[in-house]
Amino acid sequence: MSRKPIVIIEPSQCTGCGHCVAVCPADTLALKDGVAHVVGERSLHCGHCVAICPAEAIRMPTHIAPGLQNEALPPPAQSLLRTASMRRSCRNYLPKPVDAHALQSLVNFAAWAPSGTNSQKTVFTLVPNRKSVEALAQSVGHFYRRTNRLADNPLARAWSKVFLHDTLGRYRKRYYRQVSESLAAWDERREDQLFHGATAAIVISVARGASCPAEDALLAAQNILLAAETLKLGTCLIGFAVEAMKRDRGILRQLGIAEDETVYAVIALGWPQYAWLRPAVRPTPRIREFWG
């Protein structure tokens, strides 16, 4: 991820609350002399800082809030649009458990998602409390510790370059440092940079025989993300956990996931530490028309 920061901060408006710094997933911002500044060289362009600033001191000139002024939409559609626009990936959770009924409700909502040829082979594994989330995080962490050791080994990288299309070399270039820092944060400070302190999670897998398994899982995940927003729960898709589960069947066995299932999404869940004050911003939508 090499995108440059595009955030503009108005120093005279900034109150120095630090919320933008706390929610920034790329450490792009920091407080200096009580005022937020852009200090990092990389950014996710997520706009979290814009959405959370109580003083509206931050903006991203290339981004907009798409479609929110569409008065032609009927009230139910406006409500759905509002829900979708307020949902953001949450990486700051309170140590408050998620009620078991809420987790069941989210799965029930996901069951209404479409699936290819109506195969309905999506399976939901609940990780219902912080203790179980930490156990899962430990297993995922073990996988990445092993991967980092391999990436450190010149012979393993040479073998990977010849036989695995340089998988280890590309991993070392793109993820090794980030993973190392995250593992160190856990070992030294018990800082959870994988699940971000979430107190629950849902693992979405699809059993063999589905015609569009990845699409089925991600459609179900989107239903969960939107339903969680209506319950005021924070969510975040955890891609690093998905990659570990694809390569380490031991993690799947730990979770009780069947041999004929493949994991496509892992969703962290919990009560957000910070509340978003305004809708998400996005780049201007790219639209193409085809007239045949």
Secondary structure, DSSP 8 states (H G I E B T S, - for coil): -------EE-TTT-----HHHHH-TT--EEEETTEEEE--S------HHHHH-TT--EE-TTEE-TTTT-TTS-HHHHHHHHHHHH--B---B-S----HHHHHHHHHHHTTS--GGG---EEEEEE-SHHHHHHHHHHHHHHHHHHHHHHH-HHHHHHHHHHSTTHHHHHHHHTHHHHHHHHHHHHHH---SSSTT-SEEEEEEEETT-SSHHHHHHHHHHHHHHHHHHTT-EEEE-HHHHHHHHH-HHHHHHHT--TTEEEEEEEEEE-BSS---S---EE---------
